[in-house]
């Protein structure tokens, strides 16, 4: 099988919204980043994935090409939101 070329090196451009990272319990690798348009939708997403035995990390709100609260939460420190 032939290689498709060099992988992209530009950083990901996030859209406006609220971001949450979902991982399997105890997983060390990368998770899936899920975007919600409203805070209520983000809270529903958190409830849904916590019920299915997943680790949920809240990255925060992204608006106008930057994070509202500075940088997103570090990947090593798990931040849980009490809903």
N, CA, C and O atoms as a Tinker XYZ file with bonds, in Angstrom:
   332  protein
     1  N      0.844000   -1.172000    0.000000    73     2
     2  CA     0.000000    0.000000    0.000000    64     1     3
     3  C      0.891000    1.238000    0.000000    63     2     4     5
     4  O      1.874000    1.304000    0.739000    81     3
     5  N      0.557000    2.178000   -0.801000    73     3     6
     6  CA     1.377000    3.369000   -0.967000    64     5     7
     7  C      1.026000    4.433000    0.078000    63     6     8     9
     8  O     -0.141000    4.615000    0.426000    81     7
     9  N      2.045000    5.124000    0.568000    73     7    10
    10  CA     1.841000    6.193000    1.547000    64     9    11
    11  C      1.107000    7.355000    0.895000    63    10    12    13
    12  O      1.296000    7.628000   -0.290000    81    11
    13  N      0.279000    8.031000    1.659000    73    11    14
    14  CA    -0.494000    9.158000    1.133000    64    13    15
    15  C      0.212000   10.487000    1.307000    63    14    16    17
    16  O     -0.384000   11.525000    1.021000    81    15
    17  N      1.423000   10.501000    1.751000    73    15    18
    18  CA     2.153000   11.749000    1.884000    64    17    19
    19  C      2.337000   12.158000    3.333000    63    18    20    21
    20  O      2.039000   11.409000    4.264000    81    19
    21  N      2.825000   13.335000    3.483000    73    19    22
    22  CA     3.135000   13.856000    4.814000    64    21    23
    23  C      1.848000   14.239000    5.558000    63    22    24    25
    24  O      0.949000   14.830000    4.960000    81    23
    25  N      1.750000   13.912000    6.852000    73    23    26
    26  CA     0.555000   14.291000    7.609000    64    25    27
    27  C      0.506000   15.799000    7.865000    63    26    28    29
    28  O      1.527000   16.485000    7.811000    81    27
    29  N     -0.660000   16.285000    8.136000    73    27    30
    30  CA    -0.849000   17.718000    8.386000    64    29    31
    31  C     -0.097000   18.159000    9.631000    63    30    32    33
    32  O     -0.066000   17.439000   10.629000    81    31
    33  N      0.510000   19.340000    9.577000    73    31    34
    34  CA     1.265000   19.850000   10.723000    64    33    35
    35  C      0.647000   21.114000   11.295000    63    34    36    37
    36  O      1.105000   21.608000   12.325000    81    35
    37  N     -0.368000   21.641000   10.658000    73    35    38
    38  CA    -1.008000   22.848000   11.167000    64    37    39
    39  C     -1.901000   22.492000   12.353000    63    38    40    41
    40  O     -2.504000   21.418000   12.367000    81    39
    41  N     -1.993000   23.364000   13.335000    73    39    42
    42  CA    -2.854000   23.073000   14.482000    64    41    43
    43  C     -4.328000   23.079000   14.080000    63    42    44    45
    44  O     -4.721000   23.718000   13.104000    81    43
    45  N     -5.126000   22.360000   14.851000    73    43    46
    46  CA    -6.563000   22.280000   14.587000    64    45    47
    47  C     -7.203000   23.627000   14.889000    63    46    48    49
    48  O     -6.876000   24.257000   15.895000    81    47
    49  N     -8.107000   24.072000   14.034000    73    47    50
    50  CA    -8.842000   25.319000   14.265000    64    49    51
    51  C    -10.211000   24.944000   14.822000    63    50    52    53
    52  O    -11.047000   24.377000   14.119000    81    51
    53  N    -10.425000   25.267000   16.086000    73    51    54
    54  CA   -11.682000   24.940000   16.745000    64    53    55
    55  C    -12.756000   25.952000   16.385000    63    54    56    57
    56  O    -12.476000   27.142000   16.237000    81    55
    57  N    -13.989000   25.474000   16.245000    73    55    58
    58  CA   -15.142000   26.345000   16.023000    64    57    59
    59  C    -15.603000   26.868000   17.386000    63    58    60    61
    60  O    -15.186000   26.358000   18.426000    81    59
    61  N    -16.461000   27.885000   17.372000    73    59    62
    62  CA   -17.012000   28.406000   18.620000    64    61    63
    63  C    -17.901000   27.347000   19.265000    63    62    64    65
    64  O    -18.691000   26.689000   18.587000    81    63
    65  N    -17.764000   27.192000   20.578000    73    63    66
    66  CA   -18.590000   26.232000   21.291000    64    65    67
    67  C    -17.901000   25.739000   22.549000    63    66    68    69
    68  O    -16.864000   26.263000   22.954000    81    67
    69  N    -18.492000   24.723000   23.159000    73    67    70
    70  CA   -17.994000   24.126000   24.390000    64    69    71
    71  C    -17.423000   22.749000   24.052000    63    70    72    73
    72  O    -18.056000   21.964000   23.346000    81    71
    73  N    -16.221000   22.462000   24.562000    73    71    74
    74  CA   -15.529000   21.238000   24.194000    64    73    75
    75  C    -15.312000   20.325000   25.391000    63    74    76    77
    76  O    -14.994000   20.773000   26.492000    81    75
    77  N    -15.493000   19.017000   25.142000    73    75    78
    78  CA   -15.326000   17.977000   26.138000    64    77    79
    79  C    -14.520000   16.851000   25.488000    63    78    80    81
    80  O    -14.743000   16.524000   24.322000    81    79
    81  N    -13.589000   16.259000   26.231000    73    79    82
    82  CA   -12.851000   15.109000   25.724000    64    81    83
    83  C    -13.367000   13.857000   26.406000    63    82    84    85
    84  O    -13.518000   13.835000   27.627000    81    83
    85  N    -13.642000   12.804000   25.627000    73    83    86
    86  CA   -14.202000   11.553000   26.115000    64    85    87
    87  C    -13.154000   10.462000   25.930000    63    86    88    89
    88  O    -12.594000   10.315000   24.843000    81    87
    89  N    -12.881000    9.680000   27.009000    73    87    90
    90  CA   -11.942000    8.554000   26.963000    64    89    91
    91  C    -12.566000    7.352000   27.658000    63    90    92    93
    92  O    -13.514000    7.484000   28.432000    81    91
    93  N    -12.018000    6.181000   27.368000    73    91    94
    94  CA   -12.388000    4.996000   28.143000    64    93    95
    95  C    -11.780000    5.107000   29.529000    63    94    96    97
    96  O    -10.745000    5.750000   29.703000    81    95
    97  N    -12.411000    4.489000   30.515000    73    95    98
    98  CA   -11.888000    4.523000   31.887000    64    97    99
    99  C    -10.479000    3.952000   31.921000    63    98   100   101
   100  O    -10.226000    2.870000   31.391000    81    99
   101  N     -9.559000    4.687000   32.547000    73    99   102
   102  CA    -8.194000    4.224000   32.701000    64   101   103
   103  C     -7.324000    4.378000   31.472000    63   102   104   105
   104  O     -6.153000    3.998000   31.504000    81   103
   105  N     -7.845000    4.910000   30.414000    73   103   106
   106  CA    -7.078000    5.073000   29.185000    64   105   107
   107  C     -6.070000    6.205000   29.336000    63   106   108   109
   108  O     -6.367000    7.231000   29.947000    81   107
   109  N     -4.882000    6.016000   28.782000    73   107   110
   110  CA    -3.831000    7.017000   28.867000    64   109   111
   111  C     -3.733000    7.802000   27.560000    63   110   112   113
   112  O     -3.279000    8.946000   27.557000    81   111
   113  N     -4.152000    7.201000   26.463000    73   111   114
   114  CA    -4.035000    7.809000   25.151000    64   113   115
   115  C     -5.024000    8.943000   24.936000    63   114   116   117
   116  O     -5.720000    9.373000   25.856000    81   115
   117  N     -5.067000    9.409000   23.715000    73   115   118
   118  CA    -5.965000   10.497000   23.355000    64   117   119
   119  C     -7.406000   10.020000   23.344000    63   118   120   121
   120  O     -7.698000    8.852000   23.085000    81   119
   121  N     -8.289000   10.951000   23.633000    73   119   122
   122  CA    -9.702000   10.654000   23.571000    64   121   123
   123  C    -10.328000   11.340000   22.374000    63   122   124   125
   124  O     -9.629000   11.879000   21.516000    81   123
   125  N    -11.627000   11.316000   22.323000    73   123   126
   126  CA   -12.386000   11.962000   21.264000    64   125   127
   127  C    -12.871000   13.304000   21.790000    63   126   128   129
   128  O    -13.427000   13.379000   22.886000    81   127
   129  N    -12.664000   14.366000   21.012000    73   127   130
   130  CA   -13.099000   15.700000   21.411000    64   129   131
   131  C    -14.489000   15.933000   20.821000    63   130   132   133
   132  O    -14.697000   15.792000   19.616000    81   131
   133  N    -15.444000   16.295000   21.695000    73   131   134
   134  CA   -16.828000   16.516000   21.295000    64   133   135
   135  C    -17.172000   17.982000   21.510000    63   134   136   137
   136  O    -16.898000   18.541000   22.573000    81   135
   137  N    -17.778000   18.608000   20.492000    73   135   138
   138  CA   -18.165000   20.016000   20.581000    64   137   139
   139  C    -19.671000   20.128000   20.787000    63   138   140   141
   140  O    -20.447000   19.413000   20.155000    81   139
   141  N    -20.073000   21.024000   21.670000    73   139   142
   142  CA   -21.482000   21.346000   21.888000    64   141   143
   143  C    -21.647000   22.843000   21.676000    63   142   144   145
   144  O    -20.756000   23.625000   22.007000    81   143
   145  N    -22.787000   23.241000   21.123000    73   143   146
   146  CA   -22.993000   24.657000   20.828000    64   145   147
   147  C    -23.397000   25.455000   22.057000    63   146   148   149
   148  O    -23.098000   26.646000   22.140000    81   147
   149  N    -24.076000   24.820000   23.020000    73   147   150
   150  CA   -24.512000   25.525000   24.221000    64   149   151
   151  C    -23.999000   24.816000   25.465000    63   150   152   153
   152  O    -23.600000   23.653000   25.410000    81   151
   153  N    -24.013000   25.525000   26.581000    73   151   154
   154  CA   -23.561000   24.943000   27.840000    64   153   155
   155  C    -24.498000   23.826000   28.292000    63   154   156   157
   156  O    -24.042000   22.828000   28.851000    81   155
   157  N    -25.788000   23.981000   28.060000    73   155   158
   158  CA   -26.754000   22.948000   28.438000    64   157   159
   159  C    -26.509000   21.668000   27.645000    63   158   160   161
   160  O    -26.599000   20.569000   28.193000    81   159
   161  N    -26.201000   21.805000   26.363000    73   159   162
   162  CA   -25.903000   20.640000   25.537000    64   161   163
   163  C    -24.625000   19.954000   26.021000    63   162   164   165
   164  O    -24.532000   18.727000   26.000000    81   163
   165  N    -23.635000   20.751000   26.459000    73   163   166
   166  CA   -22.401000   20.177000   26.990000    64   165   167
   167  C    -22.691000   19.390000   28.259000    63   166   168   169
   168  O    -22.152000   18.298000   28.440000    81   167
   169  N    -23.530000   19.920000   29.138000    73   167   170
   170  CA   -23.873000   19.228000   30.375000    64   169   171
   171  C    -24.612000   17.916000   30.090000    63   170   172   173
   172  O    -24.390000   16.917000   30.774000    81   171
   173  N    -25.490000   17.922000   29.079000    73   171   174
   174  CA   -26.177000   16.687000   28.688000    64   173   175
   175  C    -25.187000   15.659000   28.145000    63   174   176   177
   176  O    -25.326000   14.464000   28.406000    81   175
   177  N    -24.193000   16.118000   27.392000    73   175   178
   178  CA   -23.167000   15.228000   26.861000    64   177   179
   179  C    -22.360000   14.611000   27.997000    63   178   180   181
   180  O    -22.049000   13.420000   27.967000    81   179
   181  N    -22.022000   15.422000   29.002000    73   179   182
   182  CA   -21.271000   14.928000   30.155000    64   181   183
   183  C    -22.066000   13.844000   30.871000    63   182   184   185
   184  O    -21.513000   12.795000   31.202000    81   183
   185  N    -23.352000   14.076000   31.116000    73   183   186
   186  CA   -24.196000   13.085000   31.785000    64   185   187
   187  C    -24.270000   11.797000   30.980000    63   186   188   189
   188  O    -24.177000   10.704000   31.540000    81   187
   189  N    -24.437000   11.922000   29.674000    73   187   190
   190  CA   -24.582000   10.763000   28.807000    64   189   191
   191  C    -23.340000    9.871000   28.850000    63   190   192   193
   192  O    -23.461000    8.652000   28.972000    81   191
   193  N    -22.168000   10.454000   28.754000    73   191   194
   194  CA   -20.947000    9.656000   28.706000    64   193   195
   195  C    -20.499000    9.175000   30.074000    63   194   196   197
   196  O    -19.851000    8.132000   30.156000    81   195
   197  N    -20.812000    9.883000   31.155000    73   195   198
   198  CA   -20.465000    9.395000   32.484000    64   197   199
   199  C    -21.282000    8.161000   32.831000    63   198   200   201
   200  O    -20.804000    7.283000   33.550000    81   199
   201  N    -22.520000    8.083000   32.325000    73   199   202
   202  CA   -23.356000    6.907000   32.557000    64   201   203
   203  C    -22.800000    5.685000   31.838000    63   202   204   205
   204  O    -23.011000    4.558000   32.287000    81   203
   205  N    -22.091000    5.889000   30.727000    73   203   206
   206  CA   -21.574000    4.759000   29.955000    64   205   207
   207  C    -20.135000    4.412000   30.337000    63   206   208   209
   208  O    -19.396000    3.848000   29.530000    81   207
   209  N    -19.732000    4.751000   31.578000    73   207   210
   210  CA   -18.441000    4.350000   32.143000    64   209   211
   211  C    -17.256000    4.922000   31.355000    63   210   212   213
   212  O    -16.333000    4.187000   31.003000    81   211
   213  N    -17.281000    6.208000   31.085000    73   211   214
   214  CA   -16.200000    6.894000   30.374000    64   213   215
   215  C    -15.611000    7.982000   31.265000    63   214   216   217
   216  O    -16.281000    8.489000   32.165000    81   215
   217  N    -14.344000    8.340000   31.006000    73   215   218
   218  CA   -13.738000    9.505000   31.640000    64   217   219
   219  C    -14.097000   10.724000   30.805000    63   218   220   221
   220  O    -13.922000   10.723000   29.587000    81   219
   221  N    -14.598000   11.759000   31.460000    73   219   222
   222  CA   -15.001000   12.981000   30.770000    64   221   223
   223  C    -14.120000   14.119000   31.263000    63   222   224   225
   224  O    -14.058000   14.387000   32.463000    81   223
   225  N    -13.435000   14.793000   30.333000    73   223   226
   226  CA   -12.573000   15.915000   30.661000    64   225   227
   227  C    -13.131000   17.149000   29.971000    63   226   228   229
   228  O    -13.246000   17.175000   28.746000    81   227
   229  N    -13.476000   18.165000   30.741000    73   227   230
   230  CA   -14.021000   19.390000   30.185000    64   229   231
   231  C    -12.862000   20.286000   29.753000    63   230   232   233
   232  O    -12.042000   20.690000   30.578000    81   231
   233  N    -12.797000   20.592000   28.465000    73   231   234
   234  CA   -11.735000   21.448000   27.939000    64   233   235
   235  C    -12.086000   22.919000   28.071000    63   234   236   237
   236  O    -11.191000   23.746000   28.251000    81   235
   237  N    -13.359000   23.266000   27.988000    73   235   238
   238  CA   -13.793000   24.639000   28.184000    64   237   239
   239  C    -14.499000   25.213000   26.969000    63   238   240   241
   240  O    -14.890000   24.488000   26.054000    81   239
   241  N    -14.653000   26.537000   26.980000    73   239   242
   242  CA   -15.350000   27.242000   25.907000    64   241   243
   243  C    -14.333000   27.876000   24.964000    63   242   244   245
   244  O    -13.348000   28.476000   25.392000    81   243
   245  N    -14.598000   27.726000   23.676000    73   243   246
   246  CA   -13.737000   28.306000   22.642000    64   245   247
   247  C    -14.558000   29.343000   21.886000    63   246   248   249
   248  O    -15.646000   29.044000   21.394000    81   247
   249  N    -14.029000   30.568000   21.794000    73   247   250
   250  CA   -14.768000   31.639000   21.128000    64   249   251
   251  C    -13.784000   32.578000   20.443000    63   250   252   253
   252  O    -12.769000   32.949000   21.032000    81   251
   253  N    -14.071000   32.957000   19.224000    73   251   254
   254  CA   -13.241000   33.884000   18.450000    64   253   255
   255  C    -11.781000   33.437000   18.384000    63   254   256   257
   256  O    -10.872000   34.225000   18.644000    81   255
   257  N    -11.566000   32.166000   18.035000    73   255   258
   258  CA   -10.235000   31.586000   17.818000    64   257   259
   259  C     -9.352000   31.551000   19.062000    63   258   260   261
   260  O     -8.129000   31.496000   18.933000    81   259
   261  N     -9.930000   31.581000   20.263000    73   259   262
   262  CA    -9.146000   31.427000   21.491000    64   261   263
   263  C    -10.030000   30.856000   22.591000    63   262   264   265
   264  O    -11.257000   30.942000   22.535000    81   263
   265  N     -9.377000   30.271000   23.593000    73   263   266
   266  CA   -10.103000   29.709000   24.727000    64   265   267
   267  C    -10.516000   30.848000   25.659000    63   266   268   269
   268  O     -9.727000   31.758000   25.915000    81   267
   269  N    -11.739000   30.799000   26.161000    73   267   270
   270  CA   -12.275000   31.860000   27.008000    64   269   271
   271  C    -11.516000   31.930000   28.328000    63   270   272   273
   272  O    -11.240000   33.028000   28.811000    81   271
   273  N    -11.177000   30.808000   28.917000    73   271   274
   274  CA   -10.475000   30.778000   30.205000    64   273   275
   275  C     -8.991000   30.495000   30.015000    63   274   276   277
   276  O     -8.405000   29.750000   30.801000    81   275
   277  N     -8.386000   31.058000   29.016000    73   275   278
   278  CA    -6.978000   30.777000   28.749000    64   277   279
   279  C     -6.850000   29.474000   27.982000    63   278   280   281
   280  O     -7.645000   29.209000   27.080000    81   279
   281  N     -5.857000   28.651000   28.324000    73   279   282
   282  CA    -5.654000   27.370000   27.666000    64   281   283
   283  C     -6.635000   26.347000   28.213000    63   282   284   285
   284  O     -7.129000   26.495000   29.331000    81   283
   285  N     -6.922000   25.299000   27.424000    73   283   286
   286  CA    -7.814000   24.252000   27.945000    64   285   287
   287  C     -7.137000   23.502000   29.077000    63   286   288   289
   288  O     -5.920000   23.590000   29.246000    81   287
   289  N     -7.916000   22.769000   29.849000    73   287   290
   290  CA    -7.380000   22.006000   30.980000    64   289   291
   291  C     -6.321000   21.038000   30.477000    63   290   292   293
   292  O     -6.459000   20.461000   29.398000    81   291
   293  N     -5.262000   20.861000   31.261000    73   291   294
   294  CA    -4.189000   19.973000   30.838000    64   293   295
   295  C     -4.720000   18.551000   30.743000    63   294   296   297
   296  O     -5.609000   18.154000   31.496000    81   295
   297  N     -4.170000   17.801000   29.818000    73   295   298
   298  CA    -4.626000   16.445000   29.581000    64   297   299
   299  C     -4.274000   15.514000   30.735000    63   298   300   301
   300  O     -4.958000   14.514000   30.951000    81   299
   301  N     -3.205000   15.833000   31.486000    73   299   302
   302  CA    -2.782000   14.970000   32.578000    64   301   303
   303  C     -3.651000   15.132000   33.808000    63   302   304   305
   304  O     -3.867000   14.171000   34.546000    81   303
   305  N     -4.153000   16.334000   34.040000    73   303   306
   306  CA    -5.009000   16.579000   35.210000    64   305   307
   307  C     -6.459000   16.428000   34.782000    63   306   308   309
   308  O     -6.956000   17.214000   33.975000    81   307
   309  N     -7.130000   15.437000   35.309000    73   307   310
   310  CA    -8.522000   15.214000   34.951000    64   309   311
   311  C     -9.408000   16.167000   35.722000    63   310   312   313
   312  O     -9.355000   16.230000   36.950000    81   311
   313  N    -10.218000   16.902000   34.996000    73   311   314
   314  CA   -11.117000   17.877000   35.596000    64   313   315
   315  C    -12.530000   17.359000   35.419000    63   314   316   317
   316  O    -12.981000   17.147000   34.293000    81   315
   317  N    -13.224000   17.156000   36.510000    73   315   318
   318  CA   -14.608000   16.704000   36.441000    64   317   319
   319  C    -15.521000   17.836000   36.881000    63   318   320   321
   320  O    -15.189000   18.597000   37.790000    81   319
   321  N    -16.655000   17.941000   36.242000    73   319   322
   322  CA   -17.610000   18.984000   36.558000    64   321   323
   323  C    -18.777000   18.360000   37.307000    63   322   324   325
   324  O    -19.348000   17.365000   36.859000    81   323
   325  N    -19.125000   18.930000   38.424000    73   323   326
   326  CA   -20.292000   18.463000   39.168000    64   325   327
   327  C    -21.534000   19.023000   38.506000    63   326   328   329
   328  O    -21.733000   20.237000   38.474000    81   327
   329  N    -22.362000   18.152000   37.982000    73   327   330
   330  CA   -23.548000   18.600000   37.250000    64   329   331
   331  C    -24.776000   18.353000   38.055000    63   330   332
   332  O    -25.880000   18.664000   37.608000    81   331
